Amino acid sequence: MKRKINIIALIMALCTFSCQEDLMEMNINPNGANPETANPNLVLSTVLTEAGKTVVNLGYGDIAGVMQHTQKDGWAGGHNLYEWNRNNSWAGYYGILRNNQFVYERAVELDQELQQGVTLVMKSMMFGLITDLWGDAPYSQSLRGAAGTPEATFPAFDTQENIYRGLIQDLETANQLLSKPLADYNSTIEGADVYFNGDPSKWRKMANSLKLRYYLRVSEKLPDFAREGIETIAGNPEQYPIITDPGDDATMPFADNSSSTSWPDNTRFDANESNYRRIKMCQTLVEAMRSKSDPRLGVWANRVQIPLVVDENLPPGTDRIENNQRLLSPDVLEERNVALEDINQNPDYVGIPPGIPGPQVYNLSPDANQAAFNPHVSWLNDIYREPNGPLLRARLISASEVNFILAEAALKGWSVGNTAENYYQAAIMASFSTWGLADQAAVYLQEEEVQFDGSLEQLIEQKWIASWTAAAESWFDYRRTGYPQLQAGPFAIRSVLPVRFYYMIDERNLNPGQTEGAMSRLESTIFSEVDGENSAWSRPWLIQGTGKPW
């Protein structure tokens, strides 16, 4: 009897084991990539394209509104008025970083130094954006959720200072990994690399250029550290090559095969054109460029379709279109309770003032709908209707930015190999070359307001103009310098510009202890009192004690 029971038990055990094996086989996706054998390049292409889209969504999206490059005349709350509602999520950023970490780990397993160097550059760029936008954040203990430990599940928030130091160290390692000729690597990324087509020398320049960016970022808080780092890079071009030519810019084109792979707000995949129509030029940028006769304005914006002309010599009640102008007698404005100074009669380019009530009806628009067909303000250039094109690129870091960084370093008296004026001029010329206007740069540099006057304000204003479609960088410059001197619009939820993103509700709910600790390290201001510690107007470490930007 006992022997019979043992046989039955053995049969049941074998059946159970067999069933478990069958279930495991059934749970394997035959069409999925095996993480243990997957080619890292298949994931690297996703990392690069998603990172590029993230940069554009910031610099062409709501941060372009914060920095008054553009204004929306429909659904303008997040763009013009800073109504972010604590929903600034970093989930997409960490999603990119998790994929990037997979590529890095596979590259280590396969001894692929090229992929290792590239992923360290991307890690530094994405974590740089996270700390730039939020402040303290999960860094050294992040991306380890699969371990299942409390430390991995609820990662500590590293301080902003330690994150910047870590990024700079990773970029130093990347510089070394990317220092060999292409033929000396045992792998290639040519098919996956939408930035540089697999050229390690250009990735190396990007790594060192990002180092310059982060050294300058911390220059107010860690001046000796920043100076030593920038002087080391500038003084050793063979060891630390950087992006100085627009041909080496870190940019990403768009594929044009779906809405998600095309320029945002294009009209090919938006039949109503509402996303394109609701974005207009901001008066602040338009007037800054008009005063300097800046030809880049014509590349970025369309001329106003029908200018307004108020003429006191016209008969009372005049309001008509003639010779492609809208002619108005002064009494028409009075009847509408519109002051003369509240409209814009520029014959060429007209921007919408920031944060105004009813932006869709600005300048006597005949259409009061959201995303109005307003012929009396400047729309974006028609190139931004397209899903792709030679000028429609995600711009991660450029020769223009690098030259502006070196100009500012020279202005501080640091030894960077050339004068502030020469770097300033090189930065502007690089920007003109980027936008197809290289032959007009020399004339522009002779404009009275453009000729170098040795001031940080002028330098940062020009850098702000050159950051078109990459406005996040100008926001980070604004925070640490206070330039350009921008005023919040009358309907913005605060009277000054914000300086960071809120820690989102999900993070506060899922990782409350660490989030609360990070919030406690923010510096409260008179503009953050309504929100409490976790405010877009609380200062992160980077600008604490600086009195900047307001």
PATI-617005 format. One line per field, with one value per residue (C-alpha): residue number from 1; y, x, z; chain; residue in one letter. Coordinates in steps of 0.001 Angstrom, whole numbers, m for minus. Example, Ala and Ser with C-alpha at 12.3 -4.5 7.8 and 13.67 -1.06 7.14 Angstrom:
REM residues 2
fido	c(1 2)
v	c(m4500 m1060)
u	c(12300 13670)
w	c(7800 7140)
vovo	c(A A)
lummi	c(a s)
This chain:
REM residues 550
fido	c(1 2 3 4 5 6 7 8 9 10 11 12 13 14 15 16 17 18 19 20 21 22 23 24 25 26 27 28 29 30 31 32 33 34 35 36 37 38 39 40 41 42 43 44 45 46 47 48 49 50 51 52 53 54 55 56 57 58 59 60 61 62 63 64 65 66 67 68 69 70 71 72 73 74 75 76 77 78 79 80 81 82 83 84 85 86 87 88 89 90 91 92 93 94 95 96 97 98 99 100 101 102 103 104 105 106 107 108 109 110 111 112 113 114 115 116 117 118 119 120 121 122 123 124 125 126 127 128 129 130 131 132 133 134 135 136 137 138 139 140 141 142 143 144 145 146 147 148 149 150 151 152 153 154 155 156 157 158 159 160 161 162 163 164 165 166 167 168 169 170 171 172 173 174 175 176 177 178 179 180 181 182 183 184 185 186 187 188 189 190 191 192 193 194 195 196 197 198 199 200 201 202 203 204 205 206 207 208 209 210 211 212 213 214 215 216 217 218 219 220 221 222 223 224 225 226 227 228 229 230 231 232 233 234 235 236 237 238 239 240 241 242 243 244 245 246 247 248 249 250 251 252 253 254 255 256 257 258 259 260 261 262 263 264 265 266 267 268 269 270 271 272 273 274 275 276 277 278 279 280 281 282 283 284 285 286 287 288 289 290 291 292 293 294 295 296 297 298 299 300 301 302 303 304 305 306 307 308 309 310 311 312 313 314 315 316 317 318 319 320 321 322 323 324 325 326 327 328 329 330 331 332 333 334 335 336 337 338 339 340 341 342 343 344 345 346 347 348 349 350 351 352 353 354 355 356 357 358 359 360 361 362 363 364 365 366 367 368 369 370 371 372 373 374 375 376 377 378 379 380 381 382 383 384 385 386 387 388 389 390 391 392 393 394 395 396 397 398 399 400 401 402 403 404 405 406 407 408 409 410 411 412 413 414 415 416 417 418 419 420 421 422 423 424 425 426 427 428 429 430 431 432 433 434 435 436 437 438 439 440 441 442 443 444 445 446 447 448 449 450 451 452 453 454 455 456 457 458 459 460 461 462 463 464 465 466 467 468 469 470 471 472 473 474 475 476 477 478 479 480 481 482 483 484 485 486 487 488 489 490 491 492 493 494 495 496 497 498 499 500 501 502 503 504 505 506 507 508 509 510 511 512 513 514 515 516 517 518 519 520 521 522 523 524 525 526 527 528 529 530 531 532 533 534 535 536 537 538 539 540 541 542 543 544 545 546 547 548 549 550)
v	c(0 2386 1602 2350 5750 6612 5764 7980 10836 10477 10561 13692 15397 14635 15948 19113 19715 19087 21488 24164 23744 24020 27164 28705 27956 29423 32644 33207 35713 34130 37568 39386 40059 37944 40355 37864 37699 40903 43130 46344 48455 47503 49297 52073 53489 53829 55553 58129 58888 59144 61405 63644 63914 64754 67661 69039 68636 70802 73426 73795 73099 74738 75925 77955 79633 80199 81765 83825 82461 81510 82033 80001 81527 78342 76012 78328 77518 75393 77339 80959 80888 78114 76106 72824 71351 69279 66907 67365 63656 62284 58771 59111 60276 57266 55014 56196 55720 52134 51245 53033 51054 47813 48837 49746 46456 44422 46442 45605 41910 42042 44270 46926 50105 52238 51462 51939 55416 56429 55229 57121 60277 59635 58788 62088 64063 62527 62690 66224 67155 65552 67454 70648 70447 69103 69437 66530 63232 59452 58908 56582 54150 54405 52017 48977 48208 44618 43895 44153 45530 48420 50631 49834 50084 53338 54954 57782 61246 62330 65978 68157 68833 65128 64451 67095 65742 62227 63329 65038 61923 59692 62076 61865 58078 58463 60730 57941 55179 57216 58212 55498 55566 53845 50945 50064 49195 45659 46894 49564 51651 53057 51715 52801 56187 58902 61668 60985 57892 55902 58367 58001 61232 63233 61415 62297 65975 65762 64243 67036 69725 68440 68644 72323 72783 71228 72980 76318 75243 74932 77896 80125 77453 75758 78428 76843 73409 74888 77026 74162 71907 74401 75544 71916 71192 74443 74033 70464 70236 66963 65257 67021 67826 69811 70910 74136 73636 73437 70356 68517 69633 66907 66927 64443 64511 63217 60130 61289 57917 58603 61338 60063 60126 63552 67145 67990 70053 69311 69510 66319 64167 66810 67418 70302 72036 73091 72208 74277 77158 77608 78357 81923 84009 85811 89574 89445 87488 89228 92710 91677 90429 93266 95842 94182 93490 89803 87806 84580 85908 85361 81725 81045 83131 84179 87843 89067 88345 91543 94385 96852 100504 103056 106358 109413 110802 108014 108674 107674 104052 102869 99186 97583 95480 97342 96566 93680 96035 96447 100141 101482 104879 105680 105714 102005 101270 103512 101709 98412 99821 99065 101508 102328 101006 97660 96818 96275 97974 96448 95879 92799 90642 90782 88629 87982 89490 86868 85754 88074 87465 86305 85761 84381 87835 89842 92572 92673 89102 88428 84841 84333 80532 78539 78162 81166 82057 85432 87227 90132 88263 86250 82529 80206 79750 77249 74868 74011 72654 69875 66512 66798 68898 70031 72619 70505 68744 68038 70119 68534 70640 72857 74749 77946 76934 75767 79056 80999 78890 79712 83381 83497 81708 84246 87041 85646 85996 82275 81042 79453 80214 83219 86395 86676 88812 86283 83421 85585 86313 82656 81625 83971 82937 79272 79981 81807 78896 76454 78335 78763 82402 82185 84890 87389 86953 89556 92301 91337 91521 95155 96088 98610 96462 93366 94701 93153 95425 93093 92519 89220 90532 90972 87592 85708 87555 86416 82881 83014 84031 81272 78645 78694 75251 74345 76860 74659 75654 79332 78644 77088 80079 82491 80894 81319 84734 86527 87202 87981 90127 88635 89740 87317 88151 89756 86519 84204 82481 84244 87626 86081 83143 79670 78047 74303 71585 70304 66862 65007 63537 59936 60185 61699 58832 55993 57191 59653 59552 60335 62906 64736 64850 66370 68918 69963 70859 73379 77063 78700 82132 84719 83344 79749 80446 79539 76109 75195 73617 71754 74788 75773 78977 77249 77446 74200 73955 75330 78848 78898 81892 83498 85955 84775 85044 87420)
u	c(0 2788 4596 1414 1072 4697 4148 1043 2950 5791 3360 1683 5042 6078 2749 3083 6637 5542 2598 4866 7236 4308 3071 6541 6786 3337 4406 7348 6486 7694 7777 9543 13237 15066 16851 19695 20424 18932 21055 21485 21240 17569 16874 19434 17478 14429 16523 17821 14517 12552 15220 15124 11345 11573 13932 11612 8500 10176 11841 9095 6315 5392 8910 8852 5839 7617 10573 8245 9349 5748 2297 m852 m4176 m6032 m5665 m2978 m2934 197 1983 1328 58 2120 m985 920 m1289 1554 1371 4932 5735 9234 7965 8888 12393 13024 11511 14191 16835 15716 16072 19402 20579 19664 21770 24680 24572 24365 27254 29340 28505 29497 32542 31135 32929 31212 27740 28998 30279 27108 24830 26851 26351 22609 22422 24104 21819 18589 19536 20753 17298 15662 17736 17565 13772 12955 16026 16947 15896 16481 19874 22443 19807 17446 16945 17275 13597 13997 16123 12991 14819 13353 16252 15551 11777 11838 15077 16703 16719 20297 21090 21291 24970 25827 23853 25771 29072 28043 27051 30378 32243 30239 30980 34680 34436 32497 35218 37731 35503 34785 38384 39229 38799 35659 37631 39076 35691 34328 30787 28884 25768 25399 21884 20608 22295 19901 22174 25621 25243 27616 30542 32281 34259 31023 29681 32924 32423 28877 30152 32644 30195 27693 30451 30860 27096 27035 30181 28609 25338 27013 29364 27512 27510 30861 32938 36376 35145 33490 36466 38931 36675 36024 39647 40792 38486 39227 42984 43196 41309 42973 42015 38642 37264 34022 31300 32457 31060 27304 28030 28759 25597 23767 20433 17749 15635 12067 11025 7621 5846 3360 2261 4588 7647 6995 7533 5021 1996 2465 m685 m262 m1381 m3733 m6446 m7950 m4562 m5610 m2303 m362 m2840 m2906 842 1768 4891 5302 5597 8680 10794 9367 10176 13646 14415 12712 14759 17920 16705 17273 16659 16115 12654 11609 12731 10770 7632 5274 4660 1336 m1290 m3329 m1679 m3828 m3681 m5431 m5736 m7398 m7986 m10396 m14143 m15794 m16906 m14259 m13356 m12471 m9841 m8044 m4733 m4241 m4542 m7303 m8057 m9630 m10786 m10031 m13702 m13974 m11425 m13275 m16551 m14852 m13192 m9744 m6902 m4516 m1574 m3362 m3072 m30 246 3587 3431 5675 5646 3217 3545 940 1878 2528 m195 m2977 m6722 m8392 m5277 m7476 m9022 m5788 m5290 m8966 m9079 m12331 m12296 m12827 m12549 m9792 m6929 m8328 m7781 m6332 m4864 m3556 m777 2207 1789 4773 6519 4865 7804 6287 3228 5384 6110 9818 12332 15969 15318 12893 15239 15475 18444 20208 23366 24922 28021 26126 25483 29077 30478 28108 29329 32946 32045 30508 33515 35830 33633 34297 38020 38642 41317 39488 41736 39954 38107 34499 33773 35209 33250 30103 30451 31196 28054 25845 27457 26877 23205 22846 24502 22097 19113 20571 21575 25363 25826 23837 25652 28366 25827 23817 26905 27289 23828 24174 22298 24261 27819 29429 29236 30893 27765 26352 22864 23568 25282 22420 19802 21500 21771 18034 17204 19427 17669 14558 12837 15266 14000 14614 18283 17341 15107 18028 20215 17502 17318 21007 21521 18170 18498 16732 14650 11235 7985 5148 1926 m993 m3021 m152 m755 2320 3853 7260 8451 8687 12062 11327 8732 6567 7256 4281 1471 2262 5818 4610 2145 4490 7731 6535 9480 12112 9955 9200 12913 13683 10903 12307 15603 13929 14177 10789 10185 7443 6094 5899 3896 589 1892 4025 7463 6722 6298 7427 8612 10730 14451 16391 19997 21348 20051 19716 21464 22083 19187 18409 16460 14156)
w	c(0 954 m2316 m4284 m2601 m3412 m7092 m7201 m5557 m8065 m10981 m9565 m9084 m12651 m13943 m11871 m13143 m16724 m16369 m14946 m17889 m20309 m18594 m18712 m22419 m23007 m21245 m23599 m26312 m29579 m31224 m28384 m27941 m25396 m23019 m22666 m26401 m27856 m30053 m28017 m31189 m31524 m28242 m28741 m31672 m29399 m26723 m29203 m30906 m27658 m26155 m29215 m29042 m25332 m26029 m28735 m26599 m23958 m26104 m28698 m26210 m22931 m22062 m25282 m23691 m20377 m22189 m24404 m27747 m28504 m27060 m27546 m28470 m27556 m24555 m23279 m19557 m19381 m22093 m21129 m17569 m15869 m14903 m14575 m11804 m10353 m13320 m14600 m14742 m15179 m15981 m19667 m18786 m16572 m19241 m21650 m18977 m18273 m21943 m22040 m19004 m20775 m23777 m21506 m19608 m22817 m24238 m21170 m21576 m25251 m24653 m26991 m25959 m28584 m27231 m23681 m24472 m26298 m23501 m20902 m22970 m23161 m19470 m18645 m20944 m19614 m15928 m16622 m17857 m14828 m12287 m14369 m14361 m10899 m8662 m6385 m7954 m7873 m9484 m7919 m6616 m9589 m12540 m10252 m9694 m10902 m7826 m5704 m2654 m647 m1778 m5430 m5133 m3185 m4386 m2511 m4076 m4720 m4187 m7269 m6614 m6491 m9666 m11626 m10308 m11315 m14811 m15347 m14206 m16560 m19427 m18615 m18926 m22175 m23568 m23016 m24412 m27550 m28241 m30801 m34582 m35834 m37322 m33907 m32362 m32473 m33123 m35010 m34332 m37833 m38406 m34999 m34652 m35825 m34493 m35979 m38182 m35993 m35893 m32489 m32955 m33028 m29979 m28210 m29057 m27713 m24450 m23849 m24922 m22384 m19778 m20621 m20253 m16780 m15578 m16515 m14917 m11504 m11930 m9461 m6742 m7451 m9219 m8668 m9766 m12839 m13792 m13538 m15601 m18381 m18591 m18777 m21710 m23533 m23029 m24352 m27658 m28676 m25435 m25177 m28643 m28561 m30971 m32613 m36121 m36873 m38960 m35715 m33898 m31972 m33784 m34796 m37976 m38083 m40017 m41302 m41225 m38427 m36071 m33335 m35614 m37134 m36127 m33371 m34429 m38116 m40212 m42255 m39337 m37903 m40470 m38471 m38138 m34648 m32973 m35488 m35449 m31693 m31491 m32394 m32038 m28723 m28761 m26520 m29001 m32048 m30753 m29578 m33084 m34981 m33080 m34380 m37939 m37253 m40466 m38513 m37660 m41271 m41083 m37897 m38490 m41240 m41854 m40551 m43229 m42837 m40868 m38916 m39907 m37685 m39541 m37998 m41484 m42345 m42165 m38857 m38734 m41197 m40786 m44124 m45898 m48655 m50375 m47919 m44920 m42399 m42302 m39100 m37940 m34261 m33280 m34125 m31410 m28959 m29626 m28860 m25735 m27195 m26554 m29370 m27321 m26926 m30607 m32822 m36219 m37241 m41000 m40911 m37760 m34843 m31733 m29040 m25640 m22929 m20561 m21688 m21304 m24492 m26636 m29419 m29971 m29684 m32287 m33229 m34476 m36338 m35008 m31271 m31298 m29637 m32148 m33994 m37640 m36693 m39741 m37646 m35832 m37045 m37369 m37308 m40621 m42966 m42503 m39110 m40877 m42297 m40635 m41421 m43309 m43235 m40499 m38463 m36091 m32392 m31236 m28258 m28144 m30788 m31823 m31102 m27493 m26983 m28260 m25997 m23052 m23854 m24345 m20877 m19386 m21025 m19687 m16198 m16857 m17296 m19675 m22601 m25556 m27051 m26134 m25083 m28136 m30576 m29033 m28959 m32658 m33436 m31546 m33557 m36840 m35964 m35301 m38621 m40399 m38738 m40134 m43637 m43214 m42993 m45604 m43509 m40193 m40849 m41526 m38448 m36235 m37268 m35960 m33150 m30645 m31668 m31534 m28488 m25463 m22946 m20874 m19686 m20402 m24102 m24346 m22683 m24724 m27924 m26553 m25728 m29305 m30707 m28562 m30777 m30586 m27771 m25216 m22175 m22256 m22185 m19158 m17303 m18219 m17116 m13670 m12919 m14575 m14493 m18242 m20408 m18094 m18771 m17141 m16512 m18283 m16412 m16293 m15273 m11937 m10481 m11213 m12029 m14127 m12501 m11881 m11689 m12199 m9359 m7935 m9362 m7268 m8271 m6945 m3687 m3283 m4280 m2666 m7 2385 m212 m1987 1246 2020 m1390 m951 2420 723 m1584 m675 m193 m1686 m1420 m4693 m3429 m271 m1916 m2951 28 m336 m3554 m5748 m9215 m7509 m4819 m5491 m6012 m4799 m8062 m7430 m3650 m2141 m5545 m5531 m9056 m11238 m9334)
vovo	c(A A A A A A A A A A A A A A A A A A A A A A A A A A A A A A A A A A A A A A A A A A A A A A A A A A A A A A A A A A A A A A A A A A A A A A A A A A A A A A A A A A A A A A A A A A A A A A A A A A A A A A A A A A A A A A A A A A A A A A A A A A A A A A A A A A A A A A A A A A A A A A A A A A A A A A A A A A A A A A A A A A A A A A A A A A A A A A A A A A A A A A A A A A A A A A A A A A A A A A A A A A A A A A A A A A A A A A A A A A A A A A A A A A A A A A A A A A A A A A A A A A A A A A A A A A A A A A A A A A A A A A A A A A A A A A A A A A A A A A A A A A A A A A A A A A A A A A A A A A A A A A A A A A A A A A A A A A A A A A A A A A A A A A A A A A A A A A A A A A A A A A A A A A A A A A A A A A A A A A A A A A A A A A A A A A A A A A A A A A A A A A A A A A A A A A A A A A A A A A A A A A A A A A A A A A A A A A A A A A A A A A A A A A A A A A A A A A A A A A A A A A A A A A A A A A A A A A A A A A A A A A A A A A A A A A A A A A A A A A A A A A A A A A A A A A A A A A A A A A A A A A A A A A A A A A A A A A A A A A A A A A A A A A A A A A A A A A A A A A A A A A A A A A A A A A)
lummi	c(m k r k i n i i a l i m a l c t f s c q e d l m e m n i n p n g a n p e t a n p n l v l s t v l t e a g k t v v n l g y g d i a g v m q h t q k d g w a g g h n l y e w n r n n s w a g y y g i l r n n q f v y e r a v e l d q e l q q g v t l v m k s m m f g l i t d l w g d a p y s q s l r g a a g t p e a t f p a f d t q e n i y r g l i q d l e t a n q l l s k p l a d y n s t i e g a d v y f n g d p s k w r k m a n s l k l r y y l r v s e k l p d f a r e g i e t i a g n p e q y p i i t d p g d d a t m p f a d n s s s t s w p d n t r f d a n e s n y r r i k m c q t l v e a m r s k s d p r l g v w a n r v q i p l v v d e n l p p g t d r i e n n q r l l s p d v l e e r n v a l e d i n q n p d y v g i p p g i p g p q v y n l s p d a n q a a f n p h v s w l n d i y r e p n g p l l r a r l i s a s e v n f i l a e a a l k g w s v g n t a e n y y q a a i m a s f s t w g l a d q a a v y l q e e e v q f d g s l e q l i e q k w i a s w t a a a e s w f d y r r t g y p q l q a g p f a i r s v l p v r f y y m i d e r n l n p g q t e g a m s r l e s t i f s e v d g e n s a w s r p w l i q g t g k p w)
